[in-house]
Amino acid sequence: MKTWKRPLTMVQKFEANEYCAGCESGITYLFDCNAGGGAHADIYLADGTNLTAGGSRYFHACDAKHEASTTSDFESGYMLLNGGSDETGHWVRNGFLDWDYVEYEKIPVIIWRGDGDVHATITLNQNEWEVTRS
């Protein structure tokens, strides 16, 4: 004997169970201006251009987190902890009349100039930067 059954359709509602950062707009970095602490220094682009050149200009970290768009121009560069003197090295005394010229260490940084001022971070991996979503 055959029995007849009404056809049934099962519908499942789609619910996302994973977050996709690339799908969301309004993401900004919290750029941490922390290079060199409060020490006076000079900031250079990778090509050697001094962004803080001049006797009365120098860099020191403001220790603030600045909101910077993910589309902002971040530049690679380096910092010289030279007191903001525009000098790339200094003389070191080795003896009575023996002196050596020593280059300052080039500390790698990422530079952001989004608000018209120079800011730099030593956190080179952008995946480690804090983000906000609006």
C-alpha positions as CSV (number, residue, x, y, z in Angstrom):
1,M,0.0,0.0,0.0
2,K,1.2,3.5,-0.9
3,T,0.8,6.5,1.4
4,W,0.9,10.0,0.2
5,K,3.1,12.7,2.1
6,R,2.9,16.4,1.6
7,P,6.3,17.7,0.3
8,L,8.1,19.8,2.9
9,T,10.7,22.5,2.4
10,M,13.2,23.3,5.1
11,V,14.6,26.9,5.1
12,Q,17.6,27.8,7.1
13,K,18.3,31.4,8.0
14,F,21.8,32.6,7.3
15,E,23.6,33.9,10.4
16,A,27.2,35.0,10.1
17,N,29.3,33.3,12.7
18,E,32.7,34.9,11.9
19,Y,33.8,38.5,11.9
20,C,35.3,39.9,8.7
21,A,37.3,43.0,9.2
22,G,37.5,43.7,5.5
23,C,33.7,43.9,5.2
24,E,33.3,46.7,7.7
25,S,33.9,50.4,6.9
26,G,35.0,53.0,9.4
27,I,38.1,51.3,10.7
28,T,40.9,53.5,12.0
29,Y,44.2,52.8,13.6
30,L,45.2,54.2,17.0
31,F,48.7,55.3,16.0
32,D,50.9,55.2,19.1
33,C,53.5,58.0,19.0
34,N,56.1,56.2,21.1
35,A,59.4,56.4,19.3
36,G,62.3,57.4,21.6
37,G,60.1,58.1,24.6
38,G,60.6,61.8,25.5
39,A,64.2,62.0,24.2
40,H,65.0,64.6,21.6
41,A,65.8,63.0,18.2
42,D,65.7,63.6,14.5
43,I,63.3,61.6,12.2
44,Y,64.4,60.6,8.7
45,L,62.5,59.1,5.8
46,A,64.1,55.9,4.4
47,D,65.7,58.0,1.6
48,G,67.6,60.1,4.2
49,T,65.4,63.2,4.2
50,N,65.4,64.8,7.6
51,L,61.8,65.7,8.6
52,T,63.0,67.6,11.7
53,A,65.9,69.6,10.2
54,G,66.8,72.9,11.7
55,G,68.3,74.1,14.9
56,S,65.0,74.7,16.7
57,R,63.2,71.6,15.3
58,Y,63.4,68.2,16.8
59,F,61.3,65.2,17.5
60,H,60.1,63.8,20.8
61,A,57.3,61.3,21.2
62,C,54.1,62.9,22.4
63,D,53.1,59.5,23.9
64,A,49.5,59.9,22.5
65,K,47.4,57.6,20.4
66,H,46.3,59.4,17.2
67,E,43.3,58.2,15.1
68,A,44.7,57.5,11.7
69,S,42.6,56.1,8.8
70,T,43.6,52.8,7.4
71,T,44.1,54.6,4.1
72,S,46.6,57.1,5.6
73,D,50.0,57.4,4.2
74,F,52.4,55.7,6.7
75,E,56.1,56.0,5.8
76,S,59.1,53.9,6.7
77,G,62.0,55.7,8.2
78,Y,64.4,55.8,11.1
79,M,65.2,57.9,14.2
80,L,68.5,59.1,15.5
81,L,68.7,59.8,19.2
82,N,71.0,62.7,18.7
83,G,69.3,65.3,20.9
84,G,67.7,66.9,17.8
85,S,71.1,68.3,16.7
86,D,70.7,67.3,13.0
87,E,74.0,65.4,13.4
88,T,74.3,61.8,12.1
89,G,77.2,61.0,14.4
90,H,79.5,62.2,17.2
91,W,83.1,62.0,18.3
92,V,84.1,59.5,21.0
93,R,87.3,59.9,22.9
94,N,89.4,56.7,23.1
95,G,92.5,58.0,24.7
96,F,94.5,61.2,25.3
97,L,94.6,62.3,21.6
98,D,92.6,59.4,20.1
99,W,89.1,60.2,18.9
100,D,86.7,58.2,16.7
101,Y,83.7,59.4,14.8
102,V,80.7,57.1,15.6
103,E,77.4,57.1,13.7
104,Y,74.2,57.3,15.8
105,E,72.2,54.1,15.7
106,K,69.4,54.1,13.1
107,I,66.3,53.0,14.9
108,P,63.6,51.8,12.5
109,V,60.2,53.7,12.8
110,I,57.0,54.1,11.0
111,I,56.1,57.8,10.4
112,W,52.6,59.4,10.3
113,R,52.1,63.1,9.4
114,G,48.3,63.1,9.2
115,D,47.7,66.1,11.5
116,G,50.5,68.2,10.0
117,D,53.1,67.2,12.6
118,V,55.6,64.4,12.7
119,H,54.7,61.3,14.7
120,A,56.6,58.0,14.9
121,T,56.2,54.6,16.3
122,I,58.6,51.7,17.0
123,T,55.7,49.2,16.6
124,L,56.6,48.2,13.0
125,N,54.0,45.5,12.6
126,Q,50.8,47.2,11.7
127,N,48.9,44.0,12.6
128,E,49.8,44.8,16.3
129,W,48.3,48.3,16.1
130,E,45.1,48.9,18.0
131,V,42.0,49.6,15.8
132,T,38.7,51.3,16.4
133,R,35.4,50.8,14.5
134,S,32.8,53.5,14.0
